[in-house]
Amino acid sequence: MTTAVLPGSFDPVTLGHIDLIRRATRVADLVVVAVGVNVSKTPVLTVRQRVDLLREALEGVPRVEVARMDGLLVDFCRDRGADLVIKGIRDSADVSSEIIQASVNREIGDVETVFLPTSPEMVHVSSTIVRELAAWGMDVSRYVPPGVARVMADNGAVGTHRGARREGGSDV
């Protein structure tokens, strides 16, 4: 059985992420979506929110698990018995940064990386764009699953331009 890890911050998860995860199930028997914790960033959504929103969005999608990832990707892969990492690629800038990461992961963790190109209709969708639009109070429902749109509309994670931003970003 081939197990793949699809890592990301998913802050927030977008329809582009969901498309990539669904397509990753064609490559692996089990896809573990690893929600990363980056201590150098202040996320808009807590880790718990990101995990819960991903689980909600992926409900009913077979052979997919969602888990919090603290620490190095190679350690997470080893702990999960993963054979490979799957990364989405939107453009040449993604390739430049991801190829270096893939080389390091192979060298230090003996983990191979498979790159999947983003679906053409999703190439412009990113968490950064969603956060920026939401911060301006814009409707982001065309870019995110319904649960994420609901959280963003409830102003629990938006308002940096139109009001006070929610304090902190971590949970647990």
C-alpha positions as CSV (number, residue, x, y, z in Angstrom):
1,M,0.0,0.0,0.0
2,T,1.4,3.4,-1.0
3,T,0.9,6.2,1.6
4,A,1.5,9.8,0.6
5,V,1.7,12.9,2.7
6,L,0.3,16.1,1.3
7,P,1.6,18.9,3.6
8,G,0.6,22.5,3.9
9,S,-0.5,25.2,6.2
10,F,-4.0,25.3,4.7
11,D,-4.6,28.8,6.2
12,P,-7.3,28.6,5.0
13,V,-7.9,25.5,2.9
14,T,-9.1,26.4,-0.6
15,L,-10.9,24.7,-3.4
16,G,-7.5,24.4,-5.1
17,H,-6.2,22.3,-2.1
18,I,-9.3,20.1,-2.2
19,D,-8.9,19.5,-5.9
20,L,-5.2,18.6,-5.4
21,I,-6.1,16.2,-2.5
22,R,-8.7,14.4,-4.5
23,R,-6.3,14.0,-7.4
24,A,-3.6,12.8,-5.1
25,T,-5.8,9.7,-4.3
26,R,-5.1,8.6,-7.9
27,V,-1.4,8.4,-7.0
28,A,-1.5,6.8,-3.6
29,D,-3.7,4.3,-1.7
30,L,-3.8,6.6,1.3
31,V,-3.3,10.4,1.4
32,V,-2.5,11.9,4.7
33,V,-3.1,15.7,4.7
34,A,-0.6,17.1,7.1
35,V,-1.5,20.5,8.6
36,G,1.7,22.1,9.4
37,V,2.6,24.3,12.3
38,N,5.1,27.1,11.4
39,V,6.2,28.9,14.5
40,S,7.6,31.8,12.4
41,K,4.1,32.6,11.0
42,T,1.0,34.0,12.7
43,P,-1.9,32.1,11.1
44,V,-5.3,33.6,10.6
45,L,-7.0,30.3,11.6
46,T,-5.9,28.0,14.5
47,V,-4.5,24.6,13.8
48,R,-7.6,23.1,15.2
49,Q,-9.8,25.2,12.9
50,R,-7.7,24.2,9.9
51,V,-7.8,20.5,10.7
52,D,-11.6,20.6,11.4
53,L,-12.3,22.6,8.2
54,L,-10.3,20.2,6.1
55,R,-12.0,17.2,7.7
56,E,-15.4,18.8,7.0
57,A,-14.4,19.6,3.4
58,L,-13.1,16.1,2.8
59,E,-15.9,14.2,4.4
60,G,-16.8,11.3,2.2
61,V,-13.6,11.4,0.2
62,P,-12.2,7.8,0.5
63,R,-8.6,7.1,1.5
64,V,-7.9,10.5,3.0
65,E,-6.9,11.3,6.5
66,V,-6.2,14.8,8.1
67,A,-3.6,15.2,10.8
68,R,-1.7,18.0,12.6
69,M,2.0,18.0,11.8
70,D,4.4,19.4,14.3
71,G,8.0,19.3,13.3
72,L,9.8,18.1,10.2
73,L,8.0,16.7,7.3
74,V,10.5,13.8,7.0
75,D,9.8,12.8,10.6
76,F,6.0,13.0,10.0
77,C,6.5,10.8,6.9
78,R,8.6,8.2,8.8
79,D,6.0,8.1,11.7
80,R,3.2,7.6,9.2
81,G,5.1,5.1,7.1
82,A,4.7,7.3,4.1
83,D,6.4,6.4,0.8
84,L,6.2,9.8,-0.8
85,V,5.2,13.5,-0.5
86,I,2.8,15.1,-2.9
87,K,3.1,18.8,-3.7
88,G,1.0,21.0,-5.9
89,I,2.8,23.2,-8.4
90,R,1.1,26.4,-9.7
91,D,4.0,28.0,-11.6
92,S,7.7,28.2,-12.1
93,A,8.2,30.0,-8.7
94,D,6.7,27.0,-7.0
95,V,8.9,24.6,-8.9
96,S,12.1,26.6,-7.9
97,S,11.3,26.4,-4.2
98,E,9.8,23.0,-4.1
99,I,12.6,21.2,-6.0
100,I,15.1,22.3,-3.3
101,Q,12.8,21.1,-0.5
102,A,12.2,17.8,-2.3
103,S,16.0,17.3,-2.7
104,V,16.6,17.9,1.0
105,N,13.7,15.7,2.0
106,R,15.1,12.9,-0.1
107,E,18.6,13.4,1.2
108,I,17.8,13.6,5.0
109,G,14.7,11.5,5.1
110,D,14.8,9.2,2.0
111,V,11.4,10.5,1.0
112,E,10.5,11.0,-2.7
113,T,8.3,13.9,-3.8
114,V,5.7,13.8,-6.6
115,F,4.7,17.1,-8.1
116,L,1.1,17.6,-9.4
117,P,0.3,20.6,-11.5
118,T,-2.6,22.7,-10.3
119,S,-5.8,22.3,-12.4
120,P,-5.9,25.3,-14.8
121,E,-9.2,26.6,-13.3
122,M,-7.5,26.7,-9.8
123,V,-4.2,28.2,-10.7
124,H,-5.1,31.7,-9.4
125,V,-6.5,30.4,-6.1
126,S,-4.3,30.6,-3.1
127,S,-4.7,30.9,0.7
128,T,-2.9,34.3,0.5
129,I,-5.4,35.6,-2.0
130,V,-8.3,34.4,0.2
131,R,-6.9,35.9,3.3
132,E,-6.3,39.2,1.6
133,L,-9.9,39.3,0.1
134,A,-11.4,38.3,3.4
135,A,-9.4,41.0,5.3
136,W,-11.1,43.5,3.0
137,G,-14.5,42.0,3.8
138,M,-14.9,40.4,0.4
139,D,-17.0,37.3,-0.2
140,V,-14.5,34.4,-0.6
141,S,-17.0,31.6,-1.1
142,R,-16.0,31.0,-4.8
143,Y,-12.5,30.0,-3.6
144,V,-13.1,28.0,-0.5
145,P,-15.3,25.1,0.8
146,P,-18.6,26.2,2.5
147,G,-17.2,25.7,6.0
148,V,-14.3,28.0,5.4
149,A,-16.6,30.6,3.8
150,R,-18.8,30.5,6.9
151,V,-15.8,31.0,9.3
152,M,-14.5,33.8,7.2
153,A,-17.9,35.5,6.9
154,D,-18.4,35.2,10.7
155,N,-15.4,37.5,10.9
156,G,-13.6,35.1,13.2
157,A,-10.5,35.3,11.1
158,V,-10.9,38.5,9.1
159,G,-11.0,42.2,9.4
160,T,-7.4,43.4,9.3
161,H,-8.4,46.2,7.0
162,R,-12.0,46.8,8.1
163,G,-11.6,46.3,11.8
164,A,-9.6,44.5,14.5
165,R,-7.9,41.3,13.6
166,R,-8.5,38.3,16.0
167,E,-5.7,38.0,18.5
168,G,-3.3,35.1,18.2
169,G,-3.4,32.3,15.8
170,S,-2.5,29.2,17.7
171,D,-4.5,26.8,19.7
172,V,-4.1,23.9,22.0
